[in-house]
Structure formats: C-alpha cells, structure tokens
Amino acid sequence: MDLKDLYREVILDHNRSPRNFGTLEPADAEAHGHNPLCGDKLHLTVRMDGERLADVRFQGQGCAISVASASLMSEAVRGKSRAEVTSLYEQVHALLTGRQSADALAGAASLGKLVALAGVAEFPVRVKCASLCWHTLEAALAKTRAPATVSTE
Ligand code: ZN
C-alpha cells in the first residue's frame, strides 16, 4: 500500500466513523461554519481548561473531506494551547495548498494523522472543505477569549 492509499484510507475511515461527533454540554463556546461552495455545514462546541482546549465536538453535514478533516482536527487539537492550535493550522494549511509536501511535513510529528489531508492539495476546490473546521474552531476560540461581561457604554 503506498502513501496515497494510506491517506485515502484514513480519510474514508474518519468519514465513515467520525471521532468526537456530537455536542458538548455545557460548552464554553460554540461556532457555526458554512462552506457555500460545497454545502458543508459544521457546528462546533469547545470546552476550555484555562488556556488549553480541553475538548472539542462537532456536528454537521458535508462532503467526505469536510467530515474527515473535522474528525482528524478534533483528535489533533485536544489538550493544545491556542498558540499550538494556530501553529498546527498553519502547517495543515501549507499542506492543503501544496506549499509544503507531505514528505517535508512527515517529520513534523505534531501533524500526526493530519498528513492524510495531503491528497487534498490535488483538488484546490476541496481546500475550503478541509479548512472549514479550522476556521470554525478559530471562531469558537475567539469567543472563549471574550470578557464575561461587556460594557456597551
Ligand atoms: Zn465539501
């Protein structure tokens, strides 16, 4: 089995049985994501432990890439700080857009199974499907940073 088959297998597996599928209750923040190009919809809930992402769950409907990407992300970001999540997404984005080859990133152990998304680089229209969950997570994390009380004066 070559690397491409292995990557395809990981994507199919995460699409068939998405990890961390569901909703956290209570959650510290939530966010909705929508990719109109493909019709992917995502609802994400997060729970924080101080500055770390304690847990993340997602629900939604979308193409295989969007679901597999959210599933892979949910496993990869657990326990990470905001800065680590941001740096992880930068690596994933470089992979998705083909700026970094999977081979070059394979050494970066932090990516883990996320390298399976390397195949997406061959289908530019799918990049938004794969990055939707990351943008949605960013939106949810931004909300957790908001002060508990906001003065409108
Ligand atoms: Zn899609």
Backbone and ligand atoms as CSV (ligand in chain L), in Angstrom:
chain,resi,resn,atom,element,x,y,z
A,1,MET,N,N,0.855,-1.198,0.000
A,1,MET,CA,C,0.000,0.000,0.000
A,1,MET,C,C,0.888,1.245,0.000
A,2,ASP,N,N,0.720,2.101,-0.997
A,2,ASP,CA,C,1.568,3.293,-0.989
A,2,ASP,C,C,0.927,4.380,-0.125
A,3,LEU,N,N,1.668,5.460,0.027
A,3,LEU,CA,C,1.267,6.514,0.954
A,3,LEU,C,C,-0.102,7.095,0.594
A,4,LYS,N,N,-0.352,7.252,-0.727
A,4,LYS,CA,C,-1.632,7.831,-1.160
A,4,LYS,C,C,-2.809,6.955,-0.750
A,5,ASP,N,N,-2.625,5.640,-0.893
A,5,ASP,CA,C,-3.695,4.719,-0.497
A,5,ASP,C,C,-3.924,4.798,1.010
A,6,LEU,N,N,-2.827,4.932,1.733
A,6,LEU,CA,C,-2.914,5.014,3.192
A,6,LEU,C,C,-3.681,6.280,3.587
A,7,TYR,N,N,-3.340,7.400,2.957
A,7,TYR,CA,C,-4.016,8.665,3.243
A,7,TYR,C,C,-5.513,8.551,2.922
A,8,ARG,N,N,-5.807,7.955,1.755
A,8,ARG,CA,C,-7.206,7.797,1.348
A,8,ARG,C,C,-7.960,6.957,2.369
A,9,GLU,N,N,-7.294,5.942,2.852
A,9,GLU,CA,C,-7.903,5.037,3.836
A,9,GLU,C,C,-8.227,5.785,5.137
A,10,VAL,N,N,-7.315,6.661,5.562
A,10,VAL,CA,C,-7.536,7.449,6.785
A,10,VAL,C,C,-8.740,8.376,6.593
A,11,ILE,N,N,-8.814,9.039,5.425
A,11,ILE,CA,C,-9.929,9.949,5.141
A,11,ILE,C,C,-11.256,9.175,5.141
A,12,LEU,N,N,-11.278,8.042,4.466
A,12,LEU,CA,C,-12.504,7.239,4.387
A,12,LEU,C,C,-12.929,6.766,5.773
A,13,ASP,N,N,-11.961,6.352,6.554
A,13,ASP,CA,C,-12.235,5.857,7.898
A,13,ASP,C,C,-12.843,6.963,8.771
A,14,HIS,N,N,-12.260,8.148,8.715
A,14,HIS,CA,C,-12.759,9.253,9.547
A,14,HIS,C,C,-14.093,9.788,9.035
A,15,ASN,N,N,-14.365,9.583,7.741
A,15,ASN,CA,C,-15.659,9.984,7.216
A,15,ASN,C,C,-16.732,8.982,7.635
A,16,ARG,N,N,-16.378,7.707,7.599
A,16,ARG,CA,C,-17.330,6.654,7.971
A,16,ARG,C,C,-17.660,6.700,9.456
A,17,SER,N,N,-16.630,6.847,10.279
A,17,SER,CA,C,-16.865,6.892,11.734
A,17,SER,C,C,-16.133,8.083,12.333
A,18,PRO,N,N,-16.748,9.258,12.200
A,18,PRO,CA,C,-16.116,10.479,12.710
A,18,PRO,C,C,-15.895,10.423,14.211
A,19,ARG,N,N,-14.702,10.867,14.630
A,19,ARG,CA,C,-14.375,10.907,16.057
A,19,ARG,C,C,-14.922,12.212,16.646
A,20,ASN,N,N,-15.272,12.152,17.927
A,20,ASN,CA,C,-15.740,13.347,18.640
A,20,ASN,C,C,-16.938,13.999,17.966
A,21,PHE,N,N,-17.805,13.160,17.406
A,21,PHE,CA,C,-19.012,13.666,16.771
A,21,PHE,C,C,-20.066,13.872,17.855
A,22,GLY,N,N,-20.671,15.048,17.890
A,22,GLY,CA,C,-21.688,15.328,18.892
A,22,GLY,C,C,-21.571,16.749,19.388
A,23,THR,N,N,-22.172,17.001,20.543
A,23,THR,CA,C,-22.188,18.350,21.106
A,23,THR,C,C,-21.789,18.287,22.564
A,24,LEU,N,N,-20.931,19.204,22.981
A,24,LEU,CA,C,-20.546,19.295,24.387
A,24,LEU,C,C,-21.582,20.119,25.137
A,25,GLU,N,N,-22.052,19.585,26.265
A,25,GLU,CA,C,-22.984,20.337,27.100
A,25,GLU,C,C,-22.604,20.163,28.555
A,26,PRO,N,N,-22.270,21.226,29.265
A,26,PRO,CA,C,-22.193,22.583,28.715
A,26,PRO,C,C,-20.890,22.776,27.942
A,27,ALA,N,N,-20.887,23.782,27.091
A,27,ALA,CA,C,-19.681,24.121,26.345
A,27,ALA,C,C,-19.270,25.542,26.705
A,28,ASP,N,N,-17.994,25.831,26.572
A,28,ASP,CA,C,-17.533,27.188,26.841
A,28,ASP,C,C,-17.805,28.112,25.661
A,29,ALA,N,N,-17.862,27.536,24.490
A,29,ALA,CA,C,-18.165,28.335,23.301
A,29,ALA,C,C,-18.591,27.425,22.166
A,30,GLU,N,N,-19.265,28.010,21.202
A,30,GLU,CA,C,-19.670,27.255,20.030
A,30,GLU,C,C,-19.544,28.145,18.812
A,31,ALA,N,N,-19.510,27.534,17.662
A,31,ALA,CA,C,-19.459,28.314,16.432
A,31,ALA,C,C,-20.030,27.474,15.299
A,32,HIS,N,N,-20.603,28.184,14.337
A,32,HIS,CA,C,-21.130,27.522,13.155
A,32,HIS,C,C,-20.237,27.847,11.967
A,33,GLY,N,N,-20.040,26.873,11.131
A,33,GLY,CA,C,-19.260,27.107,9.926
A,33,GLY,C,C,-20.050,26.654,8.714
A,34,HIS,N,N,-19.882,27.361,7.610
A,34,HIS,CA,C,-20.613,27.026,6.396
A,34,HIS,C,C,-19.715,27.276,5.198
A,35,ASN,N,N,-19.620,26.283,4.358
A,35,ASN,CA,C,-18.864,26.439,3.125
A,35,ASN,C,C,-19.843,26.388,1.960
A,36,PRO,N,N,-20.287,27.573,1.495
A,36,PRO,CA,C,-21.332,27.609,0.465
A,36,PRO,C,C,-20.902,26.969,-0.857
A,37,LEU,N,N,-19.615,26.913,-1.121
A,37,LEU,CA,C,-19.130,26.329,-2.373
A,37,LEU,C,C,-19.512,24.867,-2.497
A,38,CYS,N,N,-19.561,24.185,-1.347
A,38,CYS,CA,C,-19.794,22.743,-1.370
A,38,CYS,C,C,-21.069,22.385,-0.613
A,39,GLY,N,N,-21.483,23.277,0.306
A,39,GLY,CA,C,-22.662,22.992,1.117
A,39,GLY,C,C,-22.330,22.369,2.453
A,40,ASP,N,N,-21.052,22.329,2.800
A,40,ASP,CA,C,-20.650,21.760,4.093
A,40,ASP,C,C,-21.121,22.653,5.233
A,41,LYS,N,N,-21.695,22.024,6.248
A,41,LYS,CA,C,-22.132,22.762,7.435
A,41,LYS,C,C,-21.586,22.090,8.674
A,42,LEU,N,N,-21.171,22.936,9.605
A,42,LEU,CA,C,-20.495,22.429,10.788
A,42,LEU,C,C,-20.939,23.198,12.016
A,43,HIS,N,N,-21.168,22.464,13.097
A,43,HIS,CA,C,-21.428,23.118,14.372
A,43,HIS,C,C,-20.412,22.567,15.353
A,44,LEU,N,N,-19.669,23.474,15.964
A,44,LEU,CA,C,-18.556,23.067,16.810
A,44,LEU,C,C,-18.740,23.578,18.225
A,45,THR,N,N,-18.518,22.718,19.210
A,45,THR,CA,C,-18.536,23.166,20.611
A,45,THR,C,C,-17.176,22.858,21.228
A,46,VAL,N,N,-16.722,23.770,22.078
A,46,VAL,CA,C,-15.420,23.579,22.723
A,46,VAL,C,C,-15.523,23.772,24.230
A,47,ARG,N,N,-14.649,23.097,24.922
A,47,ARG,CA,C,-14.537,23.282,26.369
A,47,ARG,C,C,-13.071,23.589,26.667
A,48,MET,N,N,-12.864,24.620,27.468
A,48,MET,CA,C,-11.505,25.056,27.763
A,48,MET,C,C,-11.071,24.596,29.150
A,49,ASP,N,N,-9.767,24.442,29.296
A,49,ASP,CA,C,-9.174,24.204,30.598
A,49,ASP,C,C,-8.088,25.270,30.711
A,50,GLY,N,N,-8.455,26.416,31.253
A,50,GLY,CA,C,-7.536,27.550,31.255
A,50,GLY,C,C,-7.298,28.003,29.830
A,51,GLU,N,N,-6.055,28.002,29.403
A,51,GLU,CA,C,-5.705,28.419,28.052
A,51,GLU,C,C,-5.647,27.241,27.087
A,52,ARG,N,N,-5.956,26.072,27.615
A,52,ARG,CA,C,-5.903,24.886,26.755
A,52,ARG,C,C,-7.292,24.435,26.319
A,53,LEU,N,N,-7.305,23.831,25.143
A,53,LEU,CA,C,-8.533,23.293,24.594
A,53,LEU,C,C,-8.724,21.903,25.201
A,54,ALA,N,N,-9.683,21.813,26.124
A,54,ALA,CA,C,-9.853,20.540,26.825
A,54,ALA,C,C,-10.569,19.519,25.946
A,55,ASP,N,N,-11.564,19.997,25.199
A,55,ASP,CA,C,-12.361,19.070,24.406
A,55,ASP,C,C,-13.035,19.814,23.260
A,56,VAL,N,N,-13.263,19.112,22.197
A,56,VAL,CA,C,-13.980,19.701,21.068
A,56,VAL,C,C,-14.861,18.619,20.430
A,57,ARG,N,N,-16.079,18.998,20.122
A,57,ARG,CA,C,-17.001,18.078,19.428
A,57,ARG,C,C,-17.583,18.815,18.240
A,58,PHE,N,N,-17.923,18.058,17.222
A,58,PHE,CA,C,-18.530,18.689,16.055
A,58,PHE,C,C,-19.720,17.889,15.564
A,59,GLN,N,N,-20.594,18.623,14.905
A,59,GLN,CA,C,-21.748,18.006,14.279
A,59,GLN,C,C,-21.926,18.684,12.943
A,60,GLY,N,N,-22.556,18.020,12.034
A,60,GLY,CA,C,-22.812,18.694,10.784
A,60,GLY,C,C,-22.944,17.730,9.635
A,61,GLN,N,N,-23.109,18.327,8.476
A,61,GLN,CA,C,-23.246,17.539,7.267
A,61,GLN,C,C,-22.318,18.127,6.232
A,62,GLY,N,N,-21.735,17.277,5.472
A,62,GLY,CA,C,-20.867,17.786,4.436
A,62,GLY,C,C,-20.235,16.656,3.666
A,63,CYS,N,N,-19.329,17.024,2.789
A,63,CYS,CA,C,-18.658,16.023,1.964
A,63,CYS,C,C,-17.660,15.239,2.826
A,64,ALA,N,N,-17.149,14.184,2.260
A,64,ALA,CA,C,-16.227,13.299,2.983
A,64,ALA,C,C,-15.014,14.060,3.511
A,65,ILE,N,N,-14.502,14.987,2.707
A,65,ILE,CA,C,-13.297,15.722,3.122
A,65,ILE,C,C,-13.602,16.603,4.332
A,66,SER,N,N,-14.741,17.293,4.316
A,66,SER,CA,C,-15.052,18.203,5.422
A,66,SER,C,C,-15.272,17.430,6.717
A,67,VAL,N,N,-15.933,16.293,6.627
A,67,VAL,CA,C,-16.198,15.492,7.829
A,67,VAL,C,C,-14.905,14.854,8.342
A,68,ALA,N,N,-14.130,14.290,7.442
A,68,ALA,CA,C,-12.870,13.649,7.856
A,68,ALA,C,C,-11.909,14.677,8.438
A,69,SER,N,N,-11.879,15.860,7.845
A,69,SER,CA,C,-10.976,16.899,8.326
A,69,SER,C,C,-11.359,17.337,9.741
A,70,ALA,N,N,-12.669,17.499,9.979
A,70,ALA,CA,C,-13.132,17.898,11.310
A,70,ALA,C,C,-12.828,16.809,12.336
A,71,SER,N,N,-12.996,15.569,11.914
A,71,SER,CA,C,-12.720,14.442,12.807
A,71,SER,C,C,-11.235,14.377,13.161
A,72,LEU,N,N,-10.395,14.501,12.151
A,72,LEU,CA,C,-8.944,14.479,12.373
A,72,LEU,C,C,-8.521,15.654,13.250
A,73,MET,N,N,-9.113,16.812,12.975
A,73,MET,CA,C,-8.777,18.010,13.752
A,73,MET,C,C,-9.164,17.826,15.215
A,74,SER,N,N,-10.348,17.256,15.443
A,74,SER,CA,C,-10.847,17.123,16.813
A,74,SER,C,C,-9.899,16.271,17.661
A,75,GLU,N,N,-9.256,15.311,17.014
A,75,GLU,CA,C,-8.298,14.477,17.744
A,75,GLU,C,C,-6.978,15.215,17.942
A,76,ALA,N,N,-6.599,15.972,16.930
A,76,ALA,CA,C,-5.270,16.604,16.943
A,76,ALA,C,C,-5.168,17.785,17.902
A,77,VAL,N,N,-6.276,18.507,18.111
A,77,VAL,CA,C,-6.184,19.758,18.874
A,77,VAL,C,C,-6.459,19.597,20.369
A,78,ARG,N,N,-6.940,18.439,20.745
A,78,ARG,CA,C,-7.283,18.247,22.157
A,78,ARG,C,C,-6.050,18.427,23.045
A,79,GLY,N,N,-6.209,19.258,24.099
A,79,GLY,CA,C,-5.113,19.475,25.037
A,79,GLY,C,C,-4.115,20.526,24.581
A,80,LYS,N,N,-4.342,21.083,23.374
A,80,LYS,CA,C,-3.409,22.076,22.846
A,80,LYS,C,C,-3.777,23.494,23.318
A,81,SER,N,N,-2.752,24.337,23.417
A,81,SER,CA,C,-2.984,25.743,23.731
A,81,SER,C,C,-3.438,26.456,22.455
A,82,ARG,N,N,-3.925,27.695,22.629
A,82,ARG,CA,C,-4.346,28.472,21.456
A,82,ARG,C,C,-3.210,28.606,20.446
A,83,ALA,N,N,-2.022,28.900,20.969
A,83,ALA,CA,C,-0.869,29.103,20.077
A,83,ALA,C,C,-0.533,27.814,19.330
A,84,GLU,N,N,-0.662,26.689,20.020
A,84,GLU,CA,C,-0.371,25.404,19.368
A,84,GLU,C,C,-1.406,25.080,18.295
A,85,VAL,N,N,-2.665,25.432,18.559
A,85,VAL,CA,C,-3.720,25.213,17.571
A,85,VAL,C,C,-3.438,26.049,16.326
A,86,THR,N,N,-3.046,27.310,16.553
A,86,THR,CA,C,-2.746,28.201,15.429
A,86,THR,C,C,-1.578,27.663,14.606
A,87,SER,N,N,-0.548,27.220,15.283
A,87,SER,CA,C,0.625,26.736,14.545
A,87,SER,C,C,0.312,25.434,13.811
A,88,LEU,N,N,-0.551,24.621,14.402
A,88,LEU,CA,C,-0.965,23.379,13.747
A,88,LEU,C,C,-1.749,23.701,12.478
A,89,TYR,N,N,-2.647,24.693,12.577
A,89,TYR,CA,C,-3.431,25.046,11.398
A,89,TYR,C,C,-2.536,25.612,10.297
A,90,GLU,N,N,-1.510,26.361,10.677
A,90,GLU,CA,C,-0.587,26.888,9.671
A,90,GLU,C,C,0.079,25.751,8.896
A,91,GLN,N,N,0.437,24.701,9.622
A,91,GLN,CA,C,1.048,23.539,8.962
A,91,GLN,C,C,0.044,22.824,8.065
A,92,VAL,N,N,-1.179,22.672,8.574
A,92,VAL,CA,C,-2.218,21.993,7.791
A,92,VAL,C,C,-2.518,22.795,6.529
A,93,HIS,N,N,-2.589,24.120,6.676
A,93,HIS,CA,C,-2.899,24.965,5.526
A,93,HIS,C,C,-1.802,24.873,4.468
A,94,ALA,N,N,-0.558,24.828,4.919
A,94,ALA,CA,C,0.565,24.687,3.989
A,94,ALA,C,C,0.472,23.360,3.245
A,95,LEU,N,N,0.001,22.358,3.950
A,95,LEU,CA,C,-0.160,21.027,3.357
A,95,LEU,C,C,-1.289,21.033,2.323
A,96,LEU,N,N,-2.417,21.641,2.707
A,96,LEU,CA,C,-3.610,21.673,1.846
A,96,LEU,C,C,-3.369,22.440,0.559
A,97,THR,N,N,-2.597,23.505,0.667
A,97,THR,CA,C,-2.376,24.342,-0.505
A,97,THR,C,C,-1.139,23.906,-1.279
A,98,GLY,N,N,-0.519,22.829,-0.823
A,98,GLY,CA,C,0.611,22.282,-1.553
A,98,GLY,C,C,1.894,23.075,-1.379
A,99,ARG,N,N,1.889,24.045,-0.460
A,99,ARG,CA,C,3.114,24.804,-0.228
A,99,ARG,C,C,4.162,23.939,0.469
A,100,GLN,N,N,3.678,22.940,1.173
A,100,GLN,CA,C,4.576,22.000,1.835
A,100,GLN,C,C,4.163,20.605,1.401
A,101,SER,N,N,5.107,19.794,1.031
A,101,SER,CA,C,4.758,18.428,0.657
A,101,SER,C,C,4.580,17.606,1.929
A,102,ALA,N,N,3.821,16.539,1.781
A,102,ALA,CA,C,3.593,15.661,2.929
A,102,ALA,C,C,4.918,15.098,3.412
A,103,ASP,N,N,5.818,14.834,2.469
A,103,ASP,CA,C,7.124,14.280,2.842
A,103,ASP,C,C,7.877,15.242,3.740
A,104,ALA,N,N,7.803,16.528,3.372
A,104,ALA,CA,C,8.523,17.535,4.152
A,104,ALA,C,C,7.930,17.658,5.547
A,105,LEU,N,N,6.615,17.445,5.630
A,105,LEU,CA,C,5.939,17.619,6.909
A,105,LEU,C,C,5.851,16.329,7.717
A,106,ALA,N,N,6.137,15.218,7.070
A,106,ALA,CA,C,6.006,13.927,7.751
A,106,ALA,C,C,6.914,13.890,8.976
A,107,GLY,N,N,8.023,14.614,8.884
A,107,GLY,CA,C,8.957,14.663,10.002
A,107,GLY,C,C,8.404,15.438,11.177
A,108,ALA,N,N,7.451,16.321,10.874
A,108,ALA,CA,C,6.842,17.110,11.940
A,108,ALA,C,C,5.820,16.240,12.652
A,109,ALA,N,N,6.240,15.614,13.691
A,109,ALA,CA,C,5.404,14.638,14.383
A,109,ALA,C,C,4.103,15.259,14.877
A,110,SER,N,N,4.124,16.588,15.074
A,110,SER,CA,C,2.944,17.250,15.615
A,110,SER,C,C,1.731,17.099,14.701
A,111,LEU,N,N,1.972,16.950,13.409
A,111,LEU,CA,C,0.850,16.823,12.476
A,111,LEU,C,C,0.117,15.495,12.644
A,112,GLY,N,N,0.818,14.471,12.997
A,112,GLY,CA,C,0.196,13.169,13.191
A,112,GLY,C,C,-0.599,12.730,11.970
A,113,LYS,N,N,-1.808,12.272,12.207
A,113,LYS,CA,C,-2.649,11.754,11.126
A,113,LYS,C,C,-3.113,12.831,10.163
A,114,LEU,N,N,-2.953,14.089,10.564
A,114,LEU,CA,C,-3.390,15.178,9.691
A,114,LEU,C,C,-2.675,15.157,8.347
A,115,VAL,N,N,-1.532,14.492,8.253
A,115,VAL,CA,C,-0.831,14.428,6.965
A,115,VAL,C,C,-1.691,13.738,5.910
A,116,ALA,N,N,-2.704,12.995,6.366
A,116,ALA,CA,C,-3.582,12.312,5.422
A,116,ALA,C,C,-4.315,13.300,4.522
A,117,LEU,N,N,-4.374,14.567,4.954
A,117,LEU,CA,C,-5.058,15.588,4.168
A,117,LEU,C,C,-4.202,16.070,2.993
A,118,ALA,N,N,-2.992,15.553,2.885
A,118,ALA,CA,C,-2.082,15.971,1.821
A,118,ALA,C,C,-2.706,15.811,0.441
A,119,GLY,N,N,-3.503,14.754,0.271
A,119,GLY,CA,C,-4.117,14.483,-1.023
A,119,GLY,C,C,-5.033,15.584,-1.499
A,120,VAL,N,N,-5.544,16.378,-0.546
A,120,VAL,CA,C,-6.479,17.458,-0.883
A,120,VAL,C,C,-5.805,18.503,-1.775
A,121,ALA,N,N,-4.491,18.647,-1.638
A,121,ALA,CA,C,-3.764,19.639,-2.425
A,121,ALA,C,C,-3.964,19.437,-3.930
A,122,GLU,N,N,-4.285,18.204,-4.319
A,122,GLU,CA,C,-4.511,17.928,-5.737
A,122,GLU,C,C,-5.878,18.424,-6.203
A,123,PHE,N,N,-6.734,18.783,-5.256
A,123,PHE,CA,C,-8.082,19.238,-5.593
A,123,PHE,C,C,-8.347,20.584,-4.933
A,124,PRO,N,N,-7.863,21.670,-5.573
A,124,PRO,CA,C,-7.944,23.003,-4.947
A,124,PRO,C,C,-9.347,23.373,-4.478
A,125,VAL,N,N,-10.378,22.893,-5.176
A,125,VAL,CA,C,-11.740,23.239,-4.800
A,125,VAL,C,C,-12.101,22.641,-3.442
A,126,ARG,N,N,-11.357,21.622,-3.043
A,126,ARG,CA,C,-11.638,20.948,-1.770
A,126,ARG,C,C,-10.913,21.575,-0.577
A,127,VAL,N,N,-10.037,22.522,-0.842
A,127,VAL,CA,C,-9.263,23.124,0.247
A,127,VAL,C,C,-10.193,23.779,1.266
A,128,LYS,N,N,-11.238,24.442,0.763
A,128,LYS,CA,C,-12.189,25.096,1.669
A,128,LYS,C,C,-12.969,24.075,2.496
A,129,CYS,N,N,-13.217,22.905,1.930
A,129,CYS,CA,C,-13.903,21.841,2.667
A,129,CYS,C,C,-13.047,21.414,3.857
A,130,ALA,N,N,-11.758,21.254,3.590
A,130,ALA,CA,C,-10.849,20.757,4.624
A,130,ALA,C,C,-10.519,21.822,5.660
A,131,SER,N,N,-10.553,23.093,5.263
A,131,SER,CA,C,-10.166,24.142,6.213
A,131,SER,C,C,-11.359,24.713,6.977
A,132,LEU,N,N,-12.582,24.346,6.562
A,132,LEU,CA,C,-13.788,24.866,7.229
A,132,LEU,C,C,-13.753,24.648,8.745
A,133,CYS,N,N,-13.414,23.440,9.165
A,133,CYS,CA,C,-13.425,23.134,10.602
A,133,CYS,C,C,-12.413,23.986,11.360
A,134,TRP,N,N,-11.280,24.288,10.709
A,134,TRP,CA,C,-10.250,25.090,11.386
A,134,TRP,C,C,-10.727,26.525,11.567
A,135,HIS,N,N,-11.397,27.074,10.531
A,135,HIS,CA,C,-11.927,28.434,10.656
A,135,HIS,C,C,-13.013,28.486,11.728
A,136,THR,N,N,-13.816,27.426,11.783
A,136,THR,CA,C,-14.894,27.373,12.766
A,136,THR,C,C,-14.322,27.270,14.176
A,137,LEU,N,N,-13.257,26.486,14.315
A,137,LEU,CA,C,-12.602,26.371,15.619
A,137,LEU,C,C,-12.017,27.717,16.053
A,138,GLU,N,N,-11.426,28.406,15.087
A,138,GLU,CA,C,-10.859,29.730,15.363
A,138,GLU,C,C,-11.953,30.659,15.896
A,139,ALA,N,N,-13.122,30.611,15.275
A,139,ALA,CA,C,-14.246,31.460,15.684
A,139,ALA,C,C,-14.699,31.103,17.098
A,140,ALA,N,N,-14.744,29.807,17.390
A,140,ALA,CA,C,-15.166,29.365,18.726
A,140,ALA,C,C,-14.141,29.794,19.769
A,141,LEU,N,N,-12.869,29.645,19.455
A,141,LEU,CA,C,-11.815,30.019,20.404
A,141,LEU,C,C,-11.819,31.526,20.657
A,142,ALA,N,N,-12.111,32.290,19.630
A,142,ALA,CA,C,-12.151,33.751,19.786
A,142,ALA,C,C,-13.228,34.129,20.793
A,143,LYS,N,N,-14.321,33.373,20.801
A,143,LYS,CA,C,-15.416,33.666,21.745
A,143,LYS,C,C,-15.027,33.360,23.182
A,144,THR,N,N,-14.169,32.351,23.365
A,144,THR,CA,C,-13.789,31.996,24.737
A,144,THR,C,C,-12.888,33.072,25.334
A,145,ARG,N,N,-12.339,33.901,24.462
A,145,ARG,CA,C,-11.438,34.932,24.927
A,145,ARG,C,C,-12.206,36.185,25.342
A,146,ALA,N,N,-13.461,36.282,24.903
A,146,ALA,CA,C,-14.267,37.459,25.165
A,146,ALA,C,C,-14.525,37.599,26.667
A,147,PRO,N,N,-14.520,38.822,27.180
A,147,PRO,CA,C,-14.783,39.027,28.598
A,147,PRO,C,C,-16.203,38.583,28.946
A,148,ALA,N,N,-16.385,38.141,30.180
A,148,ALA,CA,C,-17.681,37.612,30.587
A,148,ALA,C,C,-18.737,38.709,30.601
A,149,THR,N,N,-18.318,39.904,30.951
A,149,THR,CA,C,-19.275,40.998,30.932
A,149,THR,C,C,-18.746,42.094,30.016
A,150,VAL,N,N,-19.624,42.588,29.203
A,150,VAL,CA,C,-19.224,43.613,28.242
A,150,VAL,C,C,-20.025,44.874,28.501
A,151,SER,N,N,-19.312,45.946,28.658
A,151,SER,CA,C,-19.999,47.230,28.837
A,151,SER,C,C,-20.245,47.844,27.466
A,152,THR,N,N,-21.445,48.275,27.244
A,152,THR,CA,C,-21.775,48.859,25.952
A,152,THR,C,C,-21.707,50.377,25.984
A,153,GLU,N,N,-21.320,50.909,27.137
A,153,GLU,CA,C,-21.271,52.370,27.255
A,153,GLU,C,C,-20.014,52.941,26.615
L,1,ZN,ZN,ZN,-17.056,19.933,0.976
